[in-house]
Amino acid sequence: MNSVAVATTDGMLHFELALACEVFGSPPDAVRVPWYDLSVCGPRPVRAGRFRVEPDGGFDRLAEADTVIVPALADVDEDPPADLVDAVRAAHESGARVVSLCTGAFVLAAAGLLDGLRATTHWAHTDELAARYPRIEVDPDVLYVDNGRVLTSAGKAAAMDLCLHLVRLDHGSAIANVVARRLVVPPHREGGQAQFVSTPVPEDDGHPLAELLPWVMRRLDQPLTVEDLARQANLSSRHLARHFRAVTGTTPLRWLLAQRIRRGQELLESTDDSIDAIAAAAGMGTATTLRRHFHRAVGVPPDTYRRTFRA
């Protein structure tokens, strides 16, 4: 996947449009792999919020792209432009991976690409999407849904999560983390969990978790417990859980497990270490424990993940 076409039309929101261009437009300096060939496609110069967008080419170029991204529409009460809907459908039929950000899902729905699939959009518009397109299984609670060649995100920041998910699929966790670091956003939020942040870093240096989370990340190979984290943060376990919920949307134990799985993914991608060695480095203890939790979280065993990523 190396060519990305971002569709534009009048009435699109500039946030998601700019976000896609920022992620796929140019790689961070530290990335030394071939990056995406980004183009912005539309029938004419358009207005996106307060900005004027000059397309690189017409909608016909969508069918030539490996990945087509449809940013958010400002007005979901109006039917999306027919030429955009037709172009997105044609791109999918040509084999493109089609991605909607926020209310861009209404374009994919009008093209029939979401029929029979699970999908999401901004929470404020999920009821409307479900009512207008009853063949779609609309999930209002998730950040994004990956159906393989068709992907949809919820609103605003969740669009960033889906874009980073695409980078992770195409280039691996290490490079996705580099991109996230440049953009100063959390490297990974699982799409299926509504408010789940894997590696958040509170901006306020005085926040109780500001020093704790980096401390934990440096010690993932150790058998840390929730009590260890509370002791390090000088908090009771109950207060620690409350701060974790406020910052990450999940519990300390779930967050810690997610970090161990992410560390395992990175080692599977970047090393030839044995599963036993990776289990130890990720703090899972044994290969059996790693396999059980990894399969449950990622959907495939560690060995299969490594073979698929290398392939």
N, C-alpha and C positions, 0 to 999 in steps of 0.2 A: 504494500500500500504506500505509494509515494506521491500521488496527485490528489489534491483536495480542492474541490470546487464549492465555494460558498455562494448560495443563491441569494439574490437581492431583488426586492421589489418595493414600490412605494408603500409606506405604512409599516415597514419593519422597525423594530426597536434597535437602537444603536448599540446597547450594551452587549447583547449576545453576538451581534455581528462583529463588533470590535474584539470581543473575547476570542472568537474563533480565529480571527486574523492574527491575533497576538500569539496564540498557542502554536498554530501551524505555519505562520509566516516565516519565522526565522528561528534557528536553534540557538540555545545559549552558547556562549563561547566555549564552555567545557565539553560540548557534545561534538564528537568526531565521527559521526555516522551520516550517511546521506539523509537529508531532511526532506520534508514535503515540498512539492511544487504547488504552491497555492495560487488560485485564481478566484477572482470575484466575478460572478456571472449574472447578467441581467439584461433586459431588452433595451435599456437606456439609462442615463444618469437618474438616480432616484434620491428621495429624501428619506433619511433614517433619523428620526428625531429631529435635532437641530442641524444635522450634518448632511452634506451632499456627497453621494457616493458615485464614483466613476467606475463602472464595470470594466473588466479586462476583455470581456466577450459576451456573447449572447447566451441564452438558455440552452442552445444546441450543444454547448461545451460541457454541460452536465453529464451527458451520456458518454463522454470520453474520460471522465474522472474515475479514479478508484474509490473515492469517498465523496459523497455529496452532503453538505451541511445546510440545513434550512433553519435560519435564525427565527426569533420570535416575531409574531405579528401583533401590532398594537390593538387591532380591532377584530376580535374573534366572532363578533356578531355578523360580520359580512363574510360572504363566501370568499375563500382565497382566489387570487387571479387564476383563470383557467389555463393560461399559458404556462404559469409556474407549476400548476398541478400536473399538466400533461408532461412537462419536461422532467419532473421528479419521477413520475411513473416510467417514462422512457429510460431514464438513467438506471432505475432499479431493474428493468427488463434487460438492460445491457450488462448487468452484473455488478453495478456499483453498490457499495455499502452506503446506505442512506440514513442520515442522522438528523433528528430534529432537536432543537434547543427551545425549551419553554413552550410557548404556544405555536411554535413551528409544527407541533404535532398535528394541528388542524389541517395543514397542507398534506401531510402523509396520510391522514385519515381520508381526506377528500380524494386522494389518489388510490385509495383502496389498499394501501400497503400495510395497514394495521388490522385489517379484518381477521378475526380469529386469533389475534395476538394480545398479549398483555402489553400495556403502554401507560405512559404517564405524561403529565404536563403540569403547568403551574397549578398549585392547589386551588387557587381561586377559580379555575376554569375546568376542573376535572368533572364536575357535575354536567356542565354544558357539553363537554366532549362525549361523555357517556350517553347523554340524552340524544345528541345529534347522530351519533354513530354507535348504535346498540350492539353491533357485532364485535366491538372492541372491548376487551377486559381492562377497564381503566382502573389503575391502582393509584389512589390519591396520596399514599403515604411514603412512597419511595423517592429516592433521589434520581435514579435513572433505571431504565430497563434495557437489557442487552438481549436482543433476539437473534444475534448473529449478524445478518446483513441489514437488519432494521433496528435502530436504537433510538430511544426517546429519553429526554431529560425533563425533570421538573424545572421550576423557575429560577432565574437569576444565578445565584452561586452554584446551584446544582448543574448548570450548564458547564461551568468550569470543571466540575467533578467528572462529567461525561467526557469532555475533551481530554482530560488527563488520563481517563480510562482508555481512550483510543490510543494515546501515545504509549501507554503501558502495554497494550495488546500488540502494538506494532514494533516497539523498541525495547520493552522490558521495564522492570521496576526502577532500576538504577537511573536510567535516562529520564523516566517520568518524574522521579524525585528531583533531578537536576532542574527540569523545567519548572516544577512547583516551587523550588527554592528561589529561582529567578523571579517568579511572579509573587513570591511571598504569600503562598497559600498552603494549606495542609496537603501533603503529598497524596493522601489516599482516604477517600470516604467510600465505604462499600455502598453500591447502588441500592441494594435491597434493604438498607436500614435507614430509616427516615432522618435521624439526627445523629449519625454515627461519624465521628472524626477519629481517624486512626492515630495521627500524630500531630495534634494541635499544639501550638506554642503560644500561651497567653502573651499579649503584647506588654502588659503591665509587669515590670520587673518585681513589683511588690506582691503580685498574685501568688497565693500559696502553691500553685502548680508550676510557676514559671521556672523554678530550679529543679523541681521534682521530675518532670517529664524527661528532660535531657539526662538527668541522673539515672533514670530507669533505662533509657535507651543505651547507655554505656554499659549496662549490666544485664543485658537480656540473657546471657549465658548462665546467669546465676539463678538459683531456685527462690526467686522473690515471692513474697506473699503480700496480701493486702495489708497485713499488720506491719510488714517491713516498710511499705510505702507510707503508711500513716506515721510511723515512727520517724522516718526521714523528713517528712513534711511538718513534724511536730503538731499533728492533728489527731483527733480521735478518729476511729474508723468511720463513724457516722458522719462527721464533718468532712472527712476526705471524700466519702461517697457523694455528699451533696455538691462539693466543688467539682468533682468529676462529671456529675450529671449536668451541671450548668455549663461546663466548658466543652465536653465531648459528646454529651447526649447519651452516655452509657455508663456502666459501672466500672470501677477500677479493674476488676477481674476480667471482664470482657475486653476492656482496652488492652490490658497486658497480654491476653491471649492473641489479640489481633496483631500486636507488635511482634510477637514470636512467630506467627505465621508469615508476616511480611518479611521478617529476617530470613526465614526459611526459603521463601520465594526468591529473594535476592541471591542467596547462596546457591540455590539450584540453577539460577540463570548464569551466574558469573564464575562458578568454581566447578571442579570435578570431584569435590569432596563426597565421601560416602554418605548415605542417608543417616547412618549412626552419628557421623561427625557433625552433620548439619543439625541433627536433633539436639546434640550437646551444645552446639554454638547458639542455637535458638532458645535454649533453656527448656526444651521439651523432655529432656532426660533420656528417653529411649526412642528408637526408630518406630516402634509400635505406637507410642503416644503421638509422635509427629504425624504418622500416617492417618491415624484416626481423626485428629483435629484438622489436619490439612485437607483431607478428603471432604469433611463436613463443610469447611469454609470455602474451599476453592472449587470443589465439584469433581476433582480428579485426584488420584494418588500422586505423591511427590515424584515418583519415577516417570509416570505418564506426563506430568507437567514439564519435567526437564526435557523429555524426548520431544514433546510438542513444541516447546520454546526453541530448542536447538534446531528443529526442522524448519 
